[in-house]
Amino acid sequence: MDVTKIFRHQDYELVCSAKAVDAGKFAPSLVVSKQVWPTRPRVIAVKRGDHNSEDTAIDAAHAQGIEWVQNYG
């Protein structure tokens, strides 16, 4: 089961998810969308890491999203 949380940072929406993978670990994923035109969603690469819970995977995706907005937004 995937767990998803949506955050807003500046003019962006960060859709952070955690997906169960092998041996009870979780992989983060991130989609960033600007809230004003153009709103094209972008899938941002997040290091898979070794996350033991959904919350830590979502936190990693959230941190990557904030960093992406600061550098490229």
Backbone hydrogen bonds in HBPLUS format (Angstrom, degrees):
<---DONOR---> <-ACCEPTOR-->    atom                        ^
c    i                          cat <-CA-CA->   ^        H-A-AA   ^      H-
h    n   atom  resd res      DA  || num        DHA   H-A  angle D-A-AA Bond
n    s   type  num  typ     dist DA aas  dist angle  dist       angle   num
A0003-VAL N   A0018-ALA O   3.04 MM  15  5.30 159.7  2.09 147.3 153.4     1
A0018-ALA N   A0003-VAL O   2.84 MM  15  5.30 143.3  1.97 149.4 160.3     2
A0005-LYS N   A0016-CYS O   2.80 MM  11  5.35 161.7  1.83 159.7 166.0     3
A0016-CYS N   A0005-LYS O   2.88 MM  11  5.35 159.3  1.92 177.0 170.0     4
A0007-PHE N   A0014-LEU O   2.85 MM   7  5.02 164.2  1.88 146.0 151.1     5
A0014-LEU N   A0007-PHE O   2.74 MM   7  5.02 169.9  1.75 150.1 153.7     6
A0009-HIS N   A0012-TYR O   2.97 MM   3  5.31 159.5  2.01 144.1 150.9     7
A0012-TYR N   A0009-HIS O   2.93 MM   3  5.31 155.8  1.99 127.7 135.3     8
A0035-GLN N   A0011-ASP O   2.68 MM  24  5.39 166.2  1.70 163.1 159.1     9
A0013-GLU N   A0033-SER O   2.76 MM  20  5.23 161.0  1.79 156.8 163.5    10
A0033-SER N   A0013-GLU O   3.01 MM  20  5.23 157.7  2.06 148.1 154.9    11
A0015-VAL N   A0031-VAL O   2.87 MM  16  5.12 179.3  1.87 160.4 160.5    12
A0031-VAL N   A0015-VAL O   3.05 MM  16  5.12 147.9  2.16 135.2 145.0    13
A0017-SER N   A0029-SER O   2.95 MM  12  5.13 166.8  1.97 144.6 146.8    14
A0029-SER N   A0017-SER O   2.95 MM  12  5.13 141.9  2.10 138.8 138.8    15
A0019-LYS N   A0027-ALA O   2.91 MM   8  5.23 161.7  1.95 145.0 150.3    16
A0027-ALA N   A0019-LYS O   2.84 MM   8  5.23 163.5  1.87 149.2 152.4    17
A0021-VAL N   A0025-LYS O   2.86 MM   4  5.44 170.9  1.87 151.4 149.1    18
A0025-LYS N   A0022-ASP O   3.24 MM   3  5.93 155.8  2.30 119.2 125.3    19
A0026-PHE N   A0051-HIS O   2.95 MM  25  5.30 145.6  2.07 143.2 151.3    20
A0044-ILE N   A0030-LEU O   3.01 MM  14  5.51 158.0  2.06 140.2 147.3    21
A0032-VAL N   A0042-ARG O   2.79 MM  10  5.18 160.4  1.83 152.3 153.6    22
A0042-ARG N   A0032-VAL O   2.76 MM  10  5.18 152.8  1.83 145.0 154.5    23
A0057-ALA N   A0053-SER O   3.28 MM   4  6.54 155.9  2.34 144.5 151.0    24
A0058-ILE N   A0054-GLU O   2.91 MM   4  6.15 158.1  1.96 153.0 159.2    25
A0059-ASP N   A0055-ASP O   2.88 MM   4  6.04 153.2  1.95 144.6 152.5    26
A0060-ALA N   A0056-THR O   3.03 MM   4  6.20 149.6  2.12 139.6 146.8    27
A0061-ALA N   A0057-ALA O   3.08 MM   4  6.38 156.2  2.14 145.7 151.7    28
A0062-HIS N   A0058-ILE O   2.87 MM   4  6.06 158.2  1.92 150.3 156.6    29
A0063-ALA N   A0059-ASP O   2.95 MM   4  6.13 162.1  1.98 148.4 152.7    30
A0064-GLN N   A0060-ALA O   3.04 MM   4  6.21 157.2  2.09 144.6 150.9    31
A0065-GLY N   A0061-ALA O   2.90 MM   4  6.11 148.8  2.00 145.2 154.2    32
A0066-ILE N   A0062-HIS O   2.99 MM   4  6.30 158.6  2.04 154.4 158.8    33
A0067-GLU N   A0063-ALA O   3.04 MM   4  6.23 162.0  2.07 147.3 152.5    34
A0068-TRP N   A0064-GLN O   2.91 MM   4  6.09 153.2  1.98 144.1 151.7    35
A0069-VAL N   A0065-GLY O   2.97 MM   4  6.24 160.3  2.01 150.5 155.0    36
A0070-GLN N   A0066-ILE O   3.01 MM   4  6.25 161.2  2.05 150.7 155.7    37
A0071-ASN N   A0067-GLU O   3.00 MM   4  6.19 152.6  2.07 147.8 155.1    38
A0072-TYR N   A0068-TRP O   2.74 MM   4  5.66 162.9  1.77 157.3 161.9    39
A0073-GLY N   A0069-VAL O   2.89 MM   4  4.25 140.5  2.05 113.5 122.6    40
